[in-house]
Amino acid sequence: MRGKFLRELIEKPKPWGREIWFAWTDKYAGKILEIKKGHRFSLQLHAQKTETQFLMQGKAKLMIGNSPKKLKTIIMEAGDKVDIFQGTIHRLEALEDSLIFEVSTPELDDVIKLDDDYGRTGQGNDDKLDAKLSKKIKSK
């Protein structure tokens, strides 16, 4: 599907909420990230991908830096944005239910998980595992 016109939105359940892909071309990608209060993304980095995240709604804590032991913490409010360049370690935690618009380079599977609250590890995404974890968390 990469590089093709998206005729419909792609929804991907995640244990922390969900992603909605609204654009994916050879040059750029666009997603909406819905993250539930108290949940957070993996502590991660991207080998190639560069992204900008715009916090449209909610409040979140961003941890960002070049070393897992020296991360800067920034509290983000609705209207704040952050540019995340390849190789930058980062993690976002929702202090309130939050809605994030993300635009990026097109490498949507370029994630290296350094730490994860849901037991996910390694490189890339596992859509089946994410869906399974999402259902498990919803049933609690």
C-alpha positions as CSV (number, residue, x, y, z in Angstrom):
1,M,0.0,0.0,0.0
2,R,2.9,2.4,0.5
3,G,3.1,5.1,-2.0
4,K,-0.5,4.6,-3.1
5,F,-3.4,7.0,-2.6
6,L,-5.3,6.1,0.5
7,R,-8.9,5.9,-0.4
8,E,-10.0,5.3,3.2
9,L,-8.5,5.8,6.6
10,I,-6.5,3.0,8.2
11,E,-7.2,2.4,11.9
12,K,-4.7,0.6,14.0
13,P,-5.6,-0.3,17.6
14,K,-2.8,0.1,20.1
15,P,-2.6,-0.8,23.7
16,W,-2.4,2.9,24.5
17,G,-5.2,3.9,22.2
18,R,-5.2,3.9,18.4
19,E,-3.6,5.3,15.3
20,I,-5.6,6.6,12.3
21,W,-3.5,6.9,9.2
22,F,-4.9,9.5,6.8
23,A,-1.9,9.9,4.5
24,W,0.9,7.7,3.3
25,T,2.9,8.5,0.2
26,D,6.5,8.0,-1.0
27,K,7.4,11.4,0.5
28,Y,5.3,11.9,3.6
29,A,2.8,10.4,6.0
30,G,0.1,11.7,8.3
31,K,-1.5,10.1,11.4
32,I,-3.8,10.9,14.2
33,L,-2.8,9.4,17.5
34,E,-5.4,8.9,20.3
35,I,-3.7,8.1,23.6
36,K,-5.6,7.3,26.8
37,K,-4.9,9.0,30.1
38,G,-2.3,7.1,32.0
39,H,-0.9,5.3,29.0
40,R,2.3,6.0,27.1
41,F,4.1,5.1,23.9
42,S,7.2,2.9,24.0
43,L,10.5,4.6,24.8
44,Q,11.7,4.6,21.2
45,L,13.8,6.0,18.4
46,H,13.7,6.0,14.7
47,A,16.7,5.1,12.5
48,Q,15.3,7.0,9.5
49,K,12.0,8.6,10.3
50,T,11.6,12.3,11.2
51,E,8.3,13.4,12.6
52,T,6.4,16.4,14.0
53,Q,3.8,15.9,16.6
54,F,1.1,18.5,17.3
55,L,-0.9,18.1,20.5
56,M,-4.4,19.0,19.4
57,Q,-6.2,18.1,22.6
58,G,-5.3,17.0,26.1
59,K,-2.1,17.2,28.1
60,A,1.0,15.0,27.9
61,K,4.4,14.5,29.3
62,L,7.2,14.2,26.7
63,M,10.5,12.6,27.5
64,I,13.1,13.3,24.9
65,G,16.9,13.3,24.4
66,N,19.9,11.5,23.0
67,S,20.5,9.1,25.9
68,P,17.9,7.0,27.8
69,K,19.6,8.1,31.1
70,K,19.5,11.8,30.2
71,L,16.0,12.5,29.0
72,K,14.5,16.0,29.3
73,T,10.8,16.1,30.5
74,I,8.5,18.6,28.9
75,I,4.8,19.0,29.8
76,M,2.8,19.6,26.6
77,E,-0.5,21.4,26.5
78,A,-3.0,21.6,23.6
79,G,-1.4,23.7,20.8
80,D,2.2,22.6,21.5
81,K,4.3,20.8,18.9
82,V,7.6,19.0,18.9
83,D,9.9,18.0,16.1
84,I,11.5,14.6,16.6
85,F,14.5,13.9,14.4
86,Q,15.9,10.5,13.5
87,G,17.9,8.9,16.3
88,T,16.2,11.0,19.0
89,I,14.9,8.9,21.9
90,H,11.4,9.9,22.9
91,R,8.3,8.8,24.8
92,L,4.9,10.5,25.3
93,E,2.6,9.9,28.2
94,A,-1.0,11.1,28.3
95,L,-1.7,13.1,31.5
96,E,-5.3,13.5,30.0
97,D,-6.9,11.7,27.1
98,S,-5.0,13.3,24.2
99,L,-5.2,13.7,20.5
100,I,-2.0,14.2,18.5
101,F,-1.6,15.0,14.8
102,E,1.6,13.5,13.4
103,V,3.2,14.3,10.1
104,S,6.4,12.5,9.2
105,T,8.7,11.0,6.6
106,P,7.0,7.8,5.2
107,E,8.9,5.1,7.2
108,L,6.0,4.2,9.4
109,D,7.5,0.8,10.5
110,D,10.8,2.4,11.5
111,V,10.5,2.1,15.3
112,I,13.1,0.7,17.7
113,K,11.5,0.0,21.1
114,L,13.9,0.5,24.0
115,D,11.3,0.0,26.8
116,D,7.6,-0.7,26.6
117,D,4.9,-1.0,29.3
118,Y,3.0,-3.7,27.3
119,G,5.9,-6.1,26.7
120,R,6.5,-5.2,23.1
121,T,10.2,-5.3,22.0
122,G,12.5,-4.9,19.1
123,Q,12.2,-3.2,15.8
124,G,9.1,-2.5,13.8
125,N,5.4,-2.9,14.6
126,D,3.4,-6.0,15.2
127,D,-0.2,-5.2,14.3
128,K,-1.6,-8.5,15.5
129,L,0.0,-8.2,18.9
130,D,-1.1,-4.5,19.2
131,A,-4.7,-5.5,18.5
132,K,-4.6,-8.4,21.0
133,L,-3.1,-6.1,23.7
134,S,-5.7,-3.4,22.9
135,K,-8.6,-5.9,23.4
136,K,-7.0,-7.1,26.6
137,I,-6.7,-3.6,28.1
138,K,-10.2,-2.6,27.0
139,S,-11.6,-5.6,28.9
140,K,-10.1,-4.6,32.2
